Amino acid sequence: MHKIRKSLMAAAVLVGACVAPMAALNSFGQELTDANGNAVESDAAKQSSGGGFYEIVFGSGFVGTLLWFVLFGDGALAIYFSIDSSILIKPERLMPKKLIDGVQAAMAEGDVVKAMQICEQNPSAMSSIVMAAFQHIEEGFEAIQEAVTAASDLEQEKIQQRLNWISVCGNLGPSCGLLGTVQGMILTFQALASGGAGDASALANSIGQALWTTAGGLIVSIPSITVFYSLRNKANRLILRMTAVTMELLNGLRNVAVDAGEEAVEEMPA
């Protein structure tokens, strides 16, 4: 149910991202009025009534059209990775309550083997951290703390690698938009060099197409960067929480000491 809701939200964002440029473009076609209140059709209205957003995408040459498709693909990937990371970075996914309760009950009984079995039955980021601690149980509590810290850093890096794709999409959008702007300005100056200075509408069309690619890139970039930092901060808070909960679960192992001579584990008397 959560996946369906997030998919609908992502679809709404995608539709909004596509409709907003077209709505803005249609706004150029609003009628102007003269001093007597008579409607006057502007050059922009004549230009936008021809093809609208379709003309902007497919009327900017091969390179411009290719950049638009790259921007559409970049936006789709940003939505996909945002949904994927939003589903992943949840307390119930990273640190299931069933896992915490099971390990807590097993540690209260002093049954480490049972606690390890519960971790294997509930695979998650926290179960990996707890298992890493159990693997160093014979080395003393200090080694357990180091293992928990190292495992937490590893899980944080795994999550960060997933989130980095959102950042890549966010940084790629303005770059493609800037490249489209440069390409549009090149076409504009080529038209000027070929004696097209008198055709103001053609020059305005080329400049408009160049600026629209920049707008498209920013439309992709701004939400992507916002989602990236939001999810990253949420992931960092959950990692810190998992580390603290893990140390609380393993608090009973503080009384475990290591006999360096026989390399055996013995429990210190209370």
Backbone as JSON, one array per atom type, in Angstrom:
{
  "sequence": "MHKIRKSLMAAAVLVGACVAPMAALNSFGQELTDANGNAVESDAAKQSSGGGFYEIVFGSGFVGTLLWFVLFGDGALAIYFSIDSSILIKPERLMPKKLIDGVQAAMAEGDVVKAMQICEQNPSAMSSIVMAAFQHIEEGFEAIQEAVTAASDLEQEKIQQRLNWISVCGNLGPSCGLLGTVQGMILTFQALASGGAGDASALANSIGQALWTTAGGLIVSIPSITVFYSLRNKANRLILRMTAVTMELLNGLRNVAVDAGEEAVEEMPA",
  "N": [[0.84, -1.2, 0.0], [1.95, 1.21, 0.78], [3.88, 1.46, -1.2], [2.28, 1.8, -3.46], [1.04, 4.24, -2.89], [3.27, 5.97, -2.83], [4.11, 5.65, -5.45], [1.98, 6.82, -6.84], [2.25, 9.45, -5.91], [4.74, 10.06, -7.01], [4.1, 9.88, -9.71], [2.36, 12.01, -9.9], [4.11, 14.12, -9.39], [5.75, 13.88, -11.65], [3.9, 14.37, -13.72], [3.21, 16.96, -13.04], [5.66, 18.2, -13.45], [5.84, 18.03, -16.17], [3.57, 19.35, -17.06], [3.76, 21.92, -16.05], [5.81, 23.38, -17.56], [4.47, 23.51, -20.03], [2.15, 24.91, -19.34], [3.28, 27.32, -18.59], [4.33, 28.06, -21.02], [2.01, 28.4, -22.52], [1.1, 30.63, -21.29], [2.47, 32.65, -22.49], [0.99, 33.14, -24.62], [-1.16, 34.75, -24.0], [-3.66, 37.18, -24.55], [-2.98, 40.51, -25.48], [-3.87, 43.9, -24.77], [-4.74, 46.98, -26.31], [-4.65, 50.59, -25.97], [-7.31, 51.22, -26.27], [-8.58, 49.02, -25.37], [-8.82, 46.92, -27.09], [-8.2, 43.62, -28.27], [-4.93, 42.45, -28.84], [-2.83, 40.43, -30.64], [0.17, 39.05, -29.67], [3.62, 38.63, -30.79], [4.79, 36.5, -29.48], [2.55, 35.01, -28.84], [1.66, 34.22, -31.35], [3.8, 32.65, -32.03], [3.87, 30.61, -30.06], [1.45, 29.4, -30.5], [1.78, 27.79, -32.62], [3.17, 25.26, -32.2], [3.6, 24.83, -29.54], [4.71, 23.26, -26.56], [5.62, 20.98, -27.77], [6.85, 21.98, -30.06], [8.98, 23.28, -28.89], [10.49, 21.18, -27.88], [11.03, 19.5, -30.13], [11.82, 21.3, -32.02], [14.34, 22.28, -31.76], [16.53, 21.35, -33.07], [18.69, 18.45, -33.69], [20.54, 17.96, -31.61], [19.44, 19.5, -29.54], [16.9, 18.27, -29.22], [17.74, 15.73, -28.43], [18.92, 16.37, -25.98], [16.68, 17.13, -24.56], [15.34, 14.67, -24.32], [17.21, 13.38, -22.75], [16.96, 14.9, -20.43], [14.3, 14.27, -19.73], [14.62, 11.53, -19.23], [16.46, 11.69, -17.13], [14.92, 12.95, -15.18], [12.96, 10.96, -14.78], [14.54, 8.88, -13.76], [15.43, 10.11, -11.42], [13.04, 10.26, -9.99], [12.51, 7.54, -9.71], [14.75, 6.57, -8.17], [14.35, 8.13, -5.92], [11.91, 7.18, -4.91], [12.66, 4.51, -4.45], [14.69, 4.82, -2.5], [13.22, 6.07, -0.5], [11.5, 4.05, 0.28], [13.35, 2.24, 1.25], [14.72, 3.57, 3.37], [13.48, 3.42, 6.13], [12.33, 3.05, 9.47], [11.09, 0.58, 10.06], [12.12, -1.03, 8.1], [14.94, -0.91, 8.29], [15.48, -1.39, 10.99], [13.76, -3.63, 12.24], [10.99, -4.08, 14.46], [10.37, -6.59, 15.37], [12.81, -7.91, 15.24], [14.33, -6.49, 17.17], [12.85, -6.97, 19.54], [13.03, -9.77, 19.66], [15.83, -10.27, 19.87], [16.35, -8.9, 22.21], [14.84, -10.41, 24.07], [16.18, -12.87, 23.86], [18.77, -12.19, 24.73], [18.19, -11.51, 27.34], [17.72, -13.99, 28.37], [20.23, -14.95, 28.18], [20.99, -16.36, 25.96], [22.92, -16.49, 23.41], [23.17, -17.83, 20.98], [20.53, -18.21, 20.16], [19.83, -15.55, 19.77], [21.44, -14.92, 17.58], [20.28, -16.58, 15.67], [17.79, -15.36, 15.42], [18.57, -12.97, 14.26], [19.42, -13.92, 11.77], [17.0, -14.76, 10.76], [15.67, -12.42, 10.4], [16.67, -10.52, 8.24], [18.37, -7.47, 7.91], [19.6, -4.07, 8.1], [20.23, -3.56, 10.77], [20.35, -6.13, 11.84], [22.64, -7.05, 10.61], [24.54, -5.46, 11.88], [24.3, -6.32, 14.54], [25.0, -9.02, 14.26], [27.66, -8.73, 13.49], [28.71, -7.84, 15.88], [28.32, -10.09, 17.52], [30.09, -11.86, 16.37], [32.5, -11.14, 17.41], [32.45, -11.72, 20.03], [34.02, -13.24, 21.69], [36.24, -11.76, 22.08], [36.0, -9.77, 23.9], [34.33, -6.88, 25.42], [35.19, -4.42, 24.48], [36.18, -4.98, 21.92], [33.77, -5.72, 20.81], [32.39, -3.29, 20.76], [33.95, -1.89, 18.89], [33.47, -3.47, 16.66], [30.73, -3.04, 16.28], [30.72, -0.3, 15.66], [32.23, -0.3, 13.26], [30.59, -1.92, 11.64], [28.29, -0.35, 11.57], [29.21, 1.9, 10.2], [29.7, 0.67, 7.74], [27.1, -0.1, 6.92], [25.96, 2.41, 6.73], [27.43, 3.45, 4.6], [26.55, 1.78, 2.54], [23.86, 2.57, 2.31], [24.28, 5.22, 1.62], [25.42, 4.97, -0.9], [23.23, 4.22, -2.42], [21.7, 6.53, -2.18], [23.3, 8.35, -3.46], [22.78, 8.22, -6.17], [20.51, 9.74, -6.54], [21.55, 12.25, -6.07], [23.31, 12.37, -8.23], [21.51, 12.47, -10.39], [20.31, 14.92, -9.76], [22.47, 16.69, -10.09], [23.07, 16.3, -12.75], [20.96, 17.36, -14.19], [21.0, 20.37, -14.32], [23.41, 20.55, -15.73], [22.88, 19.38, -18.23], [20.86, 21.14, -18.98], [22.3, 23.54, -19.17], [24.02, 22.89, -21.23], [22.15, 22.66, -23.27], [21.34, 25.32, -23.4], [23.69, 26.58, -24.28], [23.9, 25.34, -26.76], [21.58, 26.35, -27.99], [22.18, 29.09, -28.07], [24.34, 29.02, -29.77], [23.07, 28.31, -32.16], [21.59, 30.63, -32.45], [23.53, 32.66, -32.88], [24.62, 31.67, -35.19], [22.5, 32.07, -36.91], [22.44, 34.84, -36.89], [24.92, 35.34, -38.08], [24.46, 34.43, -40.62], [22.92, 36.37, -41.73], [20.45, 36.71, -40.56], [19.47, 38.69, -38.92], [17.31, 40.36, -39.22], [15.02, 38.88, -38.79], [13.35, 38.83, -36.17], [11.61, 37.2, -34.72], [12.46, 34.59, -35.25], [14.97, 34.61, -34.06], [14.23, 35.1, -31.41], [12.85, 32.76, -30.95], [14.89, 30.82, -31.04], [16.46, 31.63, -28.85], [14.57, 31.35, -26.83], [14.13, 28.55, -26.87], [16.64, 27.76, -26.02], [16.72, 28.75, -23.39], [14.63, 27.34, -22.26], [15.59, 24.73, -21.97], [17.37, 25.08, -19.88], [15.57, 25.77, -17.86], [14.17, 23.35, -17.74], [16.2, 21.65, -16.8], [16.6, 22.73, -14.22], [14.12, 22.23, -13.1], [14.26, 19.5, -12.76], [16.5, 19.31, -11.11], [16.18, 20.8, -8.65], [14.05, 19.56, -7.01], [15.27, 17.03, -6.79], [17.73, 17.43, -5.42], [16.71, 18.4, -3.02], [15.26, 16.17, -2.06], [17.37, 14.37, -1.83], [19.09, 15.4, 0.26], [17.26, 15.41, 2.33], [16.6, 12.66, 2.66], [19.15, 11.69, 3.18], [19.82, 12.86, 5.65], [17.85, 11.69, 7.21], [18.6, 9.0, 7.02], [21.09, 9.06, 8.32], [20.28, 9.68, 10.93], [18.84, 7.38, 11.57], [20.84, 5.44, 11.45], [22.49, 6.2, 13.6], [20.64, 5.78, 15.62], [20.23, 3.01, 15.4], [22.77, 2.08, 16.13], [22.9, 2.91, 18.81], [20.74, 1.46, 19.92], [21.62, -1.14, 19.44], [23.91, -1.29, 21.1], [22.64, -1.09, 23.54], [21.22, -3.48, 23.56], [23.32, -5.26, 23.71], [24.39, -4.75, 26.12], [24.53, -6.43, 28.3], [26.75, -7.96, 27.85], [28.9, -6.74, 28.94], [29.99, -7.82, 31.19], [31.56, -9.83, 30.32], [34.67, -11.27, 30.05], [37.99, -11.79, 28.71], [40.22, -14.44, 28.86], [43.47, -14.14, 28.46], [45.51, -16.03, 28.51], [44.44, -18.63, 28.06], [42.77, -18.12, 26.01], [40.03, -18.22, 26.33], [36.59, -17.64, 27.08], [35.26, -16.26, 29.9], [32.83, -15.64, 32.4], [32.6, -12.85, 34.38], [32.29, -12.74, 37.95], [29.37, -11.47, 39.51]],
  "CA": [[0.0, 0.0, 0.0], [2.86, 2.37, 0.82], [4.52, 1.57, -2.5], [1.29, 2.35, -4.4], [0.88, 5.66, -2.58], [4.47, 6.69, -3.26], [4.12, 5.65, -6.92], [1.02, 7.83, -7.27], [2.85, 10.75, -5.65], [5.8, 10.27, -8.0], [3.45, 10.14, -10.99], [1.84, 13.39, -9.83], [5.25, 15.02, -9.56], [6.18, 13.82, -13.04], [2.91, 15.07, -14.52], [3.36, 18.39, -12.77], [6.89, 18.69, -14.09], [5.61, 18.13, -17.62], [2.49, 20.29, -17.34], [4.17, 23.28, -15.69], [6.4, 24.11, -18.68], [3.46, 23.78, -21.07], [1.29, 25.99, -18.85], [4.04, 28.57, -18.69], [4.44, 28.41, -22.43], [0.73, 28.92, -22.97], [0.9, 31.97, -20.73], [3.02, 33.62, -23.42], [0.0, 33.38, -25.66], [-2.27, 35.55, -23.51], [-3.95, 38.33, -25.39], [-2.66, 41.84, -24.99], [-4.87, 44.9, -25.15], [-4.2, 48.3, -26.57], [-5.2, 51.66, -25.12], [-8.77, 51.22, -26.39], [-9.11, 47.77, -24.82], [-8.96, 45.91, -28.13], [-7.24, 42.52, -28.14], [-3.82, 42.48, -29.79], [-2.08, 39.18, -30.55], [1.59, 39.31, -29.64], [4.45, 37.72, -31.56], [4.97, 35.28, -28.7], [1.35, 34.21, -28.96], [1.69, 33.6, -32.67], [4.86, 31.65, -32.06], [3.53, 29.49, -29.21], [0.26, 28.72, -30.99], [2.12, 26.87, -33.69], [3.45, 23.9, -31.79], [3.65, 24.76, -28.1], [5.84, 22.57, -25.95], [6.13, 20.04, -28.79], [7.77, 22.73, -30.92], [10.18, 23.57, -28.11], [11.28, 19.96, -27.76], [11.46, 18.95, -31.41], [12.22, 22.35, -32.94], [15.64, 22.82, -31.37], [17.6, 20.6, -33.72], [18.94, 17.09, -33.21], [21.19, 18.0, -30.3], [18.47, 20.0, -28.56], [15.91, 17.22, -28.96], [18.42, 14.68, -27.66], [19.08, 16.86, -24.61], [15.37, 17.07, -23.9], [15.08, 13.29, -23.94], [18.09, 13.1, -21.62], [16.35, 15.52, -19.26], [13.14, 13.46, -19.35], [15.14, 10.31, -18.62], [17.07, 12.06, -15.86], [13.83, 13.18, -14.24], [12.34, 9.67, -14.46], [15.46, 8.16, -12.87], [15.42, 10.78, -10.12], [11.81, 9.83, -9.31], [12.66, 6.12, -9.36], [15.68, 6.43, -7.06], [13.75, 8.76, -4.75], [10.93, 6.23, -4.36], [13.4, 3.35, -3.95], [15.37, 5.18, -1.25], [12.21, 6.37, 0.51], [11.02, 2.76, 0.79], [14.44, 1.6, 1.99], [15.1, 4.29, 4.6], [12.37, 3.43, 7.07], [12.69, 2.31, 10.69], [10.63, -0.81, 10.01], [12.97, -1.79, 7.17], [16.32, -0.96, 8.76], [15.54, -1.95, 12.34], [12.42, -4.17, 12.52], [10.66, -4.25, 15.89], [10.42, -8.03, 15.65], [14.21, -8.24, 15.48], [14.75, -5.9, 18.45], [12.2, -7.69, 20.64], [13.57, -11.12, 19.74], [17.2, -10.24, 20.38], [16.28, -8.47, 23.61], [14.39, -11.55, 24.87], [17.23, -13.88, 23.87], [19.87, -11.71, 25.55], [17.73, -11.58, 28.73], [17.9, -15.39, 28.75], [21.63, -15.3, 28.04], [21.12, -17.29, 24.84], [23.5, -15.78, 22.27], [22.88, -18.6, 19.77], [19.15, -17.89, 19.77], [19.85, -14.17, 19.26], [22.01, -14.98, 16.23], [19.26, -17.18, 14.8], [16.77, -14.33, 15.17], [19.17, -12.03, 13.29], [19.41, -14.57, 10.46], [15.61, -14.85, 10.31], [15.19, -11.06, 10.11], [17.79, -9.78, 7.63], [18.21, -6.02, 7.83], [20.84, -3.37, 8.43], [20.52, -3.73, 12.18], [20.75, -7.52, 12.08], [24.05, -7.14, 10.21], [25.35, -4.83, 12.93], [24.27, -7.19, 15.71], [25.77, -10.21, 13.92], [29.07, -8.36, 13.53], [29.09, -7.79, 17.29], [28.38, -11.46, 18.05], [31.26, -12.53, 15.82], [33.68, -10.74, 18.19], [32.06, -11.83, 21.43], [35.1, -13.87, 22.45], [37.37, -10.83, 22.19], [35.74, -8.78, 24.93], [33.34, -5.86, 25.09], [35.81, -3.35, 23.7], [36.17, -5.44, 20.53], [32.37, -5.68, 20.36], [32.09, -1.89, 20.44], [34.62, -1.56, 17.63], [32.76, -4.17, 15.59], [29.46, -2.33, 16.06], [31.03, 0.96, 14.96], [32.63, -0.61, 11.89], [29.42, -2.41, 10.91], [27.4, 0.8, 11.36], [29.79, 2.69, 9.11], [29.5, -0.06, 6.49], [25.69, 0.01, 6.54], [25.75, 3.8, 6.32], [28.01, 3.6, 3.27], [25.64, 1.09, 1.6], [22.71, 3.44, 2.09], [24.76, 6.42, 0.93], [25.62, 4.64, -2.31], [21.91, 4.28, -3.05], [21.27, 7.92, -2.22], [24.15, 9.14, -4.36], [22.19, 8.25, -7.5], [19.61, 10.9, -6.58], [22.43, 13.41, -6.22], [23.82, 12.38, -9.61], [20.42, 12.98, -11.24], [20.14, 16.34, -9.48], [23.58, 17.46, -10.67], [23.08, 16.14, -14.2], [19.92, 18.19, -14.79], [21.5, 21.69, -14.73], [24.47, 20.43, -16.74], [22.22, 19.19, -19.53], [20.18, 22.38, -19.31], [23.3, 24.52, -19.6], [24.47, 22.49, -22.56], [21.09, 23.05, -24.2], [21.39, 26.78, -23.55], [24.83, 26.88, -25.14], [23.56, 24.9, -28.12], [20.62, 27.3, -28.53], [22.86, 30.34, -28.37], [25.15, 28.79, -30.98], [22.14, 28.43, -33.3], [21.2, 32.04, -32.58], [24.61, 33.41, -33.5], [24.74, 31.19, -36.56], [21.47, 32.77, -37.67], [22.9, 36.22, -37.05], [26.03, 35.36, -39.03], [23.96, 34.17, -41.97], [22.08, 37.48, -42.16], [19.09, 36.58, -40.05], [19.22, 39.67, -37.88], [16.02, 41.01, -39.4], [13.94, 38.01, -38.36], [13.4, 38.85, -34.71], [10.86, 36.08, -34.16], [13.29, 33.39, -35.33], [16.0, 34.73, -33.04], [13.58, 34.92, -30.11], [12.52, 31.34, -30.83], [16.12, 30.09, -30.71], [16.84, 31.96, -27.47], [13.57, 30.73, -25.96], [14.42, 27.12, -26.78], [17.85, 27.6, -25.21], [16.4, 28.99, -21.99], [13.73, 26.3, -21.78], [16.37, 23.58, -21.52], [17.87, 25.43, -18.55], [14.43, 25.63, -16.94], [13.92, 21.92, -17.57], [17.24, 21.11, -15.92], [16.35, 23.17, -12.85], [12.93, 21.53, -12.63], [14.71, 18.18, -12.31], [17.55, 19.41, -10.1], [15.76, 21.34, -7.35], [13.44, 18.51, -6.16], [16.2, 15.91, -6.55], [18.66, 17.81, -4.36], [15.94, 18.49, -1.78], [14.98, 14.8, -1.61], [18.64, 13.73, -1.46], [19.53, 15.83, 1.59], [16.26, 14.99, 3.31], [16.77, 11.23, 2.92], [20.46, 11.46, 3.77], [19.75, 13.19, 7.07], [17.01, 10.66, 7.85], [19.4, 7.78, 7.1], [22.1, 9.26, 9.37], [19.61, 9.58, 12.24], [18.49, 5.98, 11.81], [22.08, 4.71, 11.73], [22.85, 6.51, 14.99], [19.66, 5.12, 16.49], [20.53, 1.58, 15.38], [23.99, 1.86, 16.91], [22.57, 3.06, 20.23], [19.9, 0.33, 20.32], [22.47, -2.34, 19.45], [24.74, -1.27, 22.31], [21.76, -1.38, 24.68], [20.93, -4.92, 23.53], [24.53, -6.0, 24.06], [24.92, -4.21, 27.37], [24.78, -7.54, 29.2], [28.05, -8.57, 27.57], [29.96, -5.98, 29.6], [30.58, -8.67, 32.22], [32.32, -10.9, 29.69], [36.1, -10.97, 29.97], [38.76, -12.74, 27.94], [41.44, -14.95, 29.49], [44.48, -14.08, 27.41], [46.36, -17.2, 28.52], [43.8, -19.81, 27.47], [41.91, -17.63, 24.96], [38.69, -18.71, 26.61], [35.71, -16.6, 27.58], [34.66, -16.59, 31.18], [31.96, -14.56, 32.87], [33.05, -12.32, 35.66], [31.26, -12.83, 38.98], [28.66, -10.23, 39.75]],
  "C": [[0.87, 1.25, 0.0], [3.53, 2.57, -0.54], [3.57, 2.19, -3.52], [1.12, 3.84, -4.17], [2.07, 6.48, -3.05], [4.56, 6.73, -4.78], [3.15, 6.69, -7.47], [1.57, 9.24, -7.04], [3.93, 11.07, -6.67], [5.19, 10.58, -9.36], [2.9, 11.56, -11.03], [2.96, 14.41, -10.01], [5.71, 15.06, -11.01], [5.21, 14.56, -13.95], [3.01, 16.57, -14.31], [4.57, 18.98, -13.44], [6.71, 18.85, -15.59], [4.57, 19.21, -17.95], [2.92, 21.73, -17.08], [4.84, 24.02, -16.84], [5.39, 24.45, -19.76], [2.52, 24.89, -20.63], [1.99, 27.33, -18.93], [4.16, 29.03, -20.13], [3.14, 28.99, -22.95], [0.47, 30.32, -22.43], [1.48, 33.05, -21.64], [1.98, 34.0, -24.49], [-1.2, 34.17, -25.19], [-2.42, 36.8, -24.38], [-3.55, 39.62, -24.7], [-3.74, 42.81, -25.46], [-4.19, 46.23, -25.37], [-4.87, 49.33, -25.67], [-6.72, 51.68, -25.15], [-9.39, 49.94, -25.86], [-9.3, 46.7, -25.86], [-7.85, 44.86, -27.99], [-6.18, 42.62, -29.24], [-3.02, 41.19, -29.58], [-0.6, 39.49, -30.66], [2.33, 38.31, -30.51], [4.66, 36.41, -30.82], [3.76, 34.38, -28.79], [1.29, 33.52, -30.29], [2.68, 32.46, -32.7], [4.48, 30.41, -31.26], [2.33, 28.73, -29.72], [0.59, 27.72, -32.08], [2.33, 25.46, -33.22], [3.54, 23.73, -30.3], [4.9, 24.04, -27.62], [6.45, 21.55, -26.92], [7.14, 20.73, -29.69], [9.07, 23.05, -30.18], [11.09, 22.36, -28.06], [11.86, 19.54, -29.1], [11.91, 20.02, -32.41], [13.58, 22.94, -32.64], [16.8, 22.04, -31.98], [17.82, 19.24, -33.09], [19.53, 17.09, -31.81], [20.22, 18.48, -29.23], [17.42, 18.97, -28.2], [16.51, 16.1, -28.12], [18.58, 15.11, -26.2], [17.75, 16.83, -23.85], [15.04, 15.65, -23.47], [15.98, 12.86, -22.78], [17.51, 13.69, -20.34], [15.13, 14.74, -18.78], [13.59, 12.17, -18.66], [15.76, 10.57, -17.26], [16.0, 12.28, -14.8], [13.16, 11.88, -13.82], [13.23, 8.86, -13.52], [15.5, 8.78, -11.47], [14.18, 10.37, -9.31], [11.95, 8.39, -8.85], [13.57, 5.95, -8.14], [15.13, 7.07, -5.78], [12.75, 7.82, -4.09], [11.65, 5.03, -3.74], [14.06, 3.65, -2.61], [14.37, 5.49, -0.14], [11.65, 5.08, 1.12], [12.08, 2.09, 1.65], [14.69, 2.24, 3.35], [13.86, 4.49, 5.47], [12.78, 2.64, 8.31], [12.28, 0.85, 10.62], [11.4, -1.67, 9.03], [14.39, -1.95, 7.69], [16.45, -1.62, 10.13], [14.15, -2.46, 12.75], [12.2, -4.38, 14.02], [10.72, -5.72, 16.3], [11.85, -8.46, 15.97], [14.66, -7.73, 16.85], [14.16, -6.67, 19.62], [12.78, -9.09, 20.79], [14.97, -11.17, 20.32], [17.2, -9.84, 21.86], [15.86, -9.62, 24.51], [15.48, -12.62, 24.97], [18.4, -13.47, 24.76], [19.48, -11.72, 27.03], [17.86, -13.0, 29.26], [19.36, -15.82, 28.71], [21.91, -16.26, 26.91], [21.61, -16.53, 23.6], [23.18, -16.49, 20.96], [21.47, -18.3, 19.25], [19.08, -16.48, 19.19], [20.41, -14.13, 17.84], [21.03, -15.57, 15.24], [18.16, -16.18, 14.47], [17.29, -13.31, 14.17], [19.15, -12.61, 11.89], [18.0, -14.65, 9.89], [15.03, -13.49, 9.94], [16.32, -10.23, 9.5], [17.46, -8.3, 7.47], [19.55, -5.39, 8.16], [21.22, -3.59, 9.89], [20.95, -5.15, 12.5], [22.2, -7.74, 11.66], [24.97, -6.56, 11.27], [25.43, -5.74, 14.15], [25.1, -8.45, 15.46], [27.27, -9.92, 13.95], [29.57, -8.29, 14.97], [29.25, -9.19, 17.86], [29.62, -12.21, 17.55], [32.54, -12.2, 16.59], [33.41, -10.88, 19.69], [33.16, -12.42, 22.29], [36.29, -12.95, 22.67], [37.15, -9.75, 23.24], [34.83, -7.66, 24.45], [33.93, -4.72, 24.27], [35.85, -3.72, 22.22], [34.76, -5.43, 19.97], [31.99, -4.26, 19.96], [32.72, -1.48, 19.1], [33.92, -2.22, 16.45], [31.44, -3.49, 15.26], [29.69, -1.03, 15.29], [31.39, 0.72, 13.51], [31.44, -1.07, 11.06], [28.44, -1.27, 10.63], [27.91, 1.68, 10.23], [29.58, 2.01, 7.76], [28.06, 0.04, 6.01], [25.36, 1.43, 6.09], [26.29, 4.05, 4.91], [27.13, 2.92, 2.21], [24.43, 1.96, 1.28], [23.11, 4.68, 1.29], [24.97, 6.17, -0.54], [24.3, 4.64, -3.07], [21.45, 5.72, -3.21], [22.06, 8.74, -3.23], [23.57, 9.21, -5.77], [21.19, 9.41, -7.63], [20.43, 12.17, -6.77], [22.97, 13.51, -7.64], [22.75, 12.93, -10.55], [20.22, 14.48, -11.03], [21.23, 17.2, -10.07], [23.61, 17.38, -12.19], [22.08, 17.05, -14.89], [20.42, 19.57, -15.22], [22.6, 21.62, -15.78], [23.88, 20.25, -18.13], [21.49, 20.46, -19.96], [21.13, 23.45, -19.8], [23.82, 24.18, -20.99], [23.43, 22.84, -23.62], [21.06, 24.54, -24.44], [22.53, 27.18, -24.48], [24.53, 26.5, -26.58], [22.57, 25.87, -28.77], [21.25, 28.63, -28.88], [23.76, 30.2, -29.6], [24.27, 28.91, -32.22], [21.75, 29.88, -33.54], [22.29, 32.84, -33.29], [24.9, 32.93, -34.93], [23.71, 31.88, -37.46], [21.85, 34.23, -37.9], [24.02, 36.3, -38.09], [25.57, 35.14, -40.46], [23.0, 35.24, -42.45], [20.67, 37.4, -41.67], [18.75, 37.58, -38.98], [17.86, 40.33, -38.01], [14.86, 40.19, -38.92], [13.99, 37.88, -36.84], [12.7, 37.65, -34.09], [11.68, 34.79, -34.18], [14.38, 33.42, -34.27], [15.4, 34.52, -31.64], [13.23, 33.46, -29.87], [13.74, 30.53, -30.42], [16.54, 30.36, -29.27], [15.86, 31.33, -26.49], [13.81, 29.24, -25.78], [15.65, 26.87, -25.92], [17.53, 27.75, -23.72], [15.48, 27.91, -21.42], [14.48, 25.06, -21.33], [16.96, 23.84, -20.13], [16.75, 25.29, -17.51], [14.11, 24.16, -16.68], [14.93, 21.27, -16.65], [17.02, 21.48, -14.47], [15.12, 22.5, -12.26], [13.29, 20.14, -12.12], [15.63, 18.31, -11.1], [17.03, 19.8, -8.72], [15.06, 20.28, -6.49], [14.4, 17.39, -5.84], [17.15, 16.22, -5.41], [17.95, 17.89, -3.01], [15.68, 17.1, -1.2], [16.26, 14.14, -1.13], [19.07, 14.11, -0.05], [18.54, 15.42, 2.67], [16.45, 13.51, 3.68], [18.12, 10.94, 3.56], [20.45, 11.75, 5.27], [18.91, 12.16, 7.84], [17.8, 9.37, 8.03], [20.45, 7.9, 8.21], [21.48, 9.14, 10.76], [19.27, 8.12, 12.56], [19.73, 5.14, 12.11], [22.53, 4.95, 13.17], [21.91, 5.82, 15.97], [19.92, 3.62, 16.55], [21.74, 1.25, 16.21], [23.69, 1.93, 18.4], [21.73, 1.88, 20.72], [20.71, -0.95, 20.39], [23.33, -2.4, 20.71], [23.89, -1.53, 23.55], [21.44, -2.88, 24.74], [22.12, -5.74, 24.01], [25.13, -5.55, 25.39], [25.25, -5.31, 28.38], [26.12, -8.2, 28.99], [29.21, -7.79, 28.2], [30.69, -6.84, 30.64], [31.37, -9.84, 31.65], [33.77, -10.47, 29.56], [36.81, -12.09, 29.24], [40.0, -13.13, 28.72], [42.51, -15.04, 28.43], [45.33, -15.33, 27.37], [45.74, -18.38, 27.81], [42.9, -19.45, 26.3], [40.5, -18.19, 25.1], [37.89, -17.57, 27.21], [35.13, -17.07, 28.9], [33.88, -15.4, 31.69], [32.42, -14.15, 34.25], [31.95, -12.42, 36.69], [30.64, -11.47, 39.26], [29.1, -9.6, 41.08]]
}
